[in-house]
Amino acid sequence: VKQDISGALVTGAGVALADTVIEQDSAYWEVRVLEAGSGRSARVGVALDLAGQRLDSQLGDSVSSWAFGGELPGGPLNKNDVIGVAFGQGDIPNLRFFKNGTLLVEGEVLRIRGEAYPAVSV
């Protein structure tokens, strides 16, 4: 992960977790895809505090991480896609995804409990 004033650039393989848990009642962030990659497996979402080998995998197991992209509903991420993530501690569904400004109903998650972190996997 490389970080500068314009944001963080995630490259390589595995999961990148934000360094701060989502503590507020609601949060929204966006990820812009700069390169789709050969495997088109990039995913954006939230994860519980992953460690060890789970950091070498992909997001979206629906037990410790929830995501959009790759082979998950909604399809792969493409170059220049902007993925918005809305996470609310008090709303149901509490995780929603937007692709290029359009709500992706098929990606909604109803109940995520525990300390969640913004996450990206490549």
For each residue, the residues with C-beta under 8 A, 3 or more apart:
1: 8 9 10 11 16
2: 8 9 11
3: 7 8 9
4: 7 9
5:
6:
7: 3 4
8: 1 2 3 16
9: 1 2 3 4 34
10: 1 16 120 122
11: 1 2 122
12: 122
13: 56 122
14: 55 56 57 121 122
15: 47 50 54 55 56 57 58 59 65 119 120 121
16: 1 8 10 119 120 121 122
17: 47 49 50 55 117 118 119
18: 117 118 119
19:
20: 23 117
21: 49 115 116 117
22: 27 46 87 89 115 116 117 118
23: 20
24: 27 89
25: 88 89 90
26: 86 87 88 89 90 91
27: 22 24 85 86 87 88 118
28: 84 85 86 87
29: 84 85 118
30: 82 83 84 85
31: 44 82 83 85 120
32: 80 81 82 83
33: 36 42 77 78 79 80 81 82 83
34: 9 79 80
35: 79
36: 33 40 42 76 77 78 79
37: 40 41 42 122
38:
39:
40: 36 37 70 76 77 78
41: 37 58 69 70 71 76 121 122
42: 33 36 37 69 70 76 77 120 121 122
43: 58 59 60 67 68 69 70 72 77 120 121
44: 31 59 67 68 69 77 83 85 97 119 120
45: 59 60 65 66 67 68 85 95 97 119
46: 22 65 66 67 85 87 95 112 116 117 118 119
47: 15 17 50 59 64 65 66 116 117 119
48: 64 65 114 115 116 117
49: 17 21 115 117
50: 15 17 47 54 55 64 65 119
51: 54 55
52: 55
53: 56 57
54: 15 50 51 57 64
55: 14 15 17 50 51 52
56: 13 14 15 53
57: 14 15 53 54 61 121
58: 15 41 43 67 70 121
59: 15 43 44 45 47 65 66 67 119 120 121
60: 43 45 65 66 67 68 69 70 72 121
61: 57 64 65
62: 65 66 109
63:
64: 47 48 50 54 61
65: 15 45 46 47 48 50 59 60 61 62 119
66: 45 46 47 59 60 62 95 109 112
67: 43 44 45 46 58 59 60 70 72 119 121
68: 43 44 45 60 72 73 74 83 85 97 99 104 107
69: 41 42 43 44 60 72 74 75 76 77 83
70: 40 41 42 43 58 60 67 76 77 121
71: 41 76
72: 43 60 67 68 69 107
73: 68 104 106 107
74: 68 69 97 99 104 106 107
75: 69
76: 36 40 41 42 69 70 71
77: 33 36 40 42 43 44 69 70 81 83
78: 33 36 40 81
79: 33 34 35 36
80: 32 33 34
81: 32 33 77 78 99 100
82: 30 31 32 33 99 100 101
83: 30 31 32 33 44 68 69 77 97 98 99
84: 28 29 30 97 98 99 101
85: 27 28 29 30 31 44 45 46 68 95 96 97 98 118
86: 26 27 28 95 96 97 98
87: 22 26 27 28 46 94 95 112 116 118
88: 25 26 27 91 94
89: 22 24 25 26 94
90: 25 26 94
91: 26 88 94
92: 110 111
93: 96 108 109 110
94: 87 88 89 90 91 109 110 111 112
95: 45 46 66 85 86 87 107 108 109 112
96: 85 86 93 103 104 107 108
97: 44 45 68 74 83 84 85 86 103 104 107 108
98: 83 84 85 86 101 102 103 104
99: 68 74 81 82 83 84 102 104
100: 81 82
101: 82 84 98
102: 98 99
103: 96 97 98
104: 68 73 74 96 97 98 99 107 108
105: 108
106: 73 74
107: 68 72 73 74 95 96 97 104
108: 93 95 96 97 104 105
109: 62 66 93 94 95 112
110: 92 93 94
111: 92 94
112: 46 66 87 94 95 109 116
113:
114: 48
115: 21 22 48 49
116: 21 22 46 47 48 87 112
117: 17 18 20 21 22 46 47 48 49
118: 17 18 22 27 29 46 85 87
119: 15 16 17 18 44 45 46 47 50 59 65 67
120: 10 15 16 31 42 43 44 59
121: 14 15 16 41 42 43 57 58 59 60 67 70
122: 10 11 12 13 14 16 37 41 42
